[in-house]
């Protein structure tokens, strides 16, 4: 399998979202269920950690109950990462608050979080209020929008 952030983000009135595409590049079907586990590097600034919750995190992606998603060879699934972008803009440089990497672990059914992937994503997490929300994994190339 491969995981990648879609080029270009979704945006609306202070809300941002990034769609992640999961492609099954193997010759066997893969079963996923639930939410991906997401962590950031760096994961904090001045002692304040980044929180990732199980919801859309912004008004970009719809909340979809978790369900079993079977990804056939060559097929896709997706999830969304949402956040606000106007919570804390006190640091005009923003450099210390920029993410450099994102790690994603997929909930492979029945053994959760056994497949890890690293992606890049440049987001000012101070502007996001140190909070991101992740949607459940959904069949198809794009997560449902709100």
C-alpha positions, 0 to 999 in steps of 0.5 A: 500500500502507499499513502500520500497527501493529495496535492493542494488543500481544501480551504473555506473560511479559516478551515483547512483540509488535506485529503490522504489517498491510500492506494493498494499496490499489492496483488491482494485485497487489504481490509482497513477499519476505523481511523488512521493514527497520525503524529507530527514532527515536531510534535510540540512548541514551547511545551504545548503538544499537538492534539489529533482527534477523531473527527474532521477537525474543521468544517471541510470533511464530513463526519463518517462513522467508521466501517470496514473498508476492503481495498482491492488491488489497484483500488483506493481509499482515503481519509481527511486531516482537517484543521483551522488556520487562524487560532494563534498567529502571534509568531510572525515568523511561524518557523518553530511551528512548521511541521516537517513530517507526518507519520500515519499508521493504518488500522489494518483489520484485524491487527490495528496500526501495523503499517506505518508511512511517513509523508511530508506536510508543511502546516503551521500548527500554532495557527491551527491551535495545536489541534488537528482532526482526522476522519475515518478511512473511507472507500474511494479517492476522496473523503466526504466533504461537509 
